[in-house]
Amino acid sequence: MTDTALLDETLYLACPVIAIGGSVVNKVTAILEKELLRDSMSTERMSIHHNMAGGDRRMAVWGPDAGGTADAVELLIASGLLDRFLDSR
């Protein structure tokens, strides 16, 4: 689903969501990175924002470029954070 579709129907933003891509190309990421905590695994090259400990079911995953975003997605998977997000209720 595109960021435009999510923003046009705000009900979707209350649902579990993972926004992938930097805030320049994904407006949902721009919103979530301001509202959610930056995970300690984040680096200058990749960023993961969430608040799973607070029960929030939204996440933003991105990097400064396509390679950084791909690295952030790989880290999300390899660290087990994606599995914990999917298993959370």
N, C-alpha and C positions, 0 to 999 in steps of 0.2 A: 504494500500500500504506500502511496506517496505521501510526503509531508503535507501536500495541499489537501488531500482527502482527509487526513487526520485533523488538520486545523479547521476545515470547513464543517466538520461534525464533531464538536467538542466532547460529545459523549465518549468518543473513542479514547480521548486522553485520560479518562478515568479507568480505562481497562489496562491490563498488563500490556506493556509495550517496550520494545527495545528499538531505539532510534540509532541507526548506523550511518556514519558520515559526519563530517565536520559541520559546524554551525553555518558556514558560508553556503553549503549546498543542501542543508537539511534544517529547516526552521524548527522542527520538533527538538532536534539536538540543542539548538540555541536556547530553547525554553528550559529543557531538562538540565543542561549543564549549570544553569543559574539556580535551579531549585533543589538539585541533588548533591550529595557529598562526593568528592573526588576520592576514588579508591586509592589506597596506599600503593597498589601495584602500578599505578599510572606513572608514566615517565614524560619527559619532554617530547618524545616521539609518539606516544600513544596515551589515550585518556579513557578511563572508564568511570562513569558517574552513576551512583545508585544510593539507595538508603534502604536496603533489604532488612537491616536490623530494626528499622523503624516501621517495617511492614509495607513499605512502598513497593509496588510492582511495576516500576518504570525504571528504565536504564538508558543511558546514552553511551555509545562506544564509537570512538573516532580517533583520527590522527590528523596531522597538519597536511597530509597528502594521501593519495590512494595507498601507498605502501605502508604508511603509518596506521591507517585505518585497518588494513589487512592484518598488520601485526597486533593491533588491539583486539581484533576478533579472535585471532589465534590464541592470545593470552587469555581471553575470556573463556575459551573452550579448554585450553590446557590446564588452567588453574582450578577448574572445577566450578568456577563461579556461575557459568551458564547453567550447569546441572542444578546447582543450589537455587538459582532463580526459577528454573522450570519446576522444581519440586516444591517451592514455597507456595503457601496458600494465603 
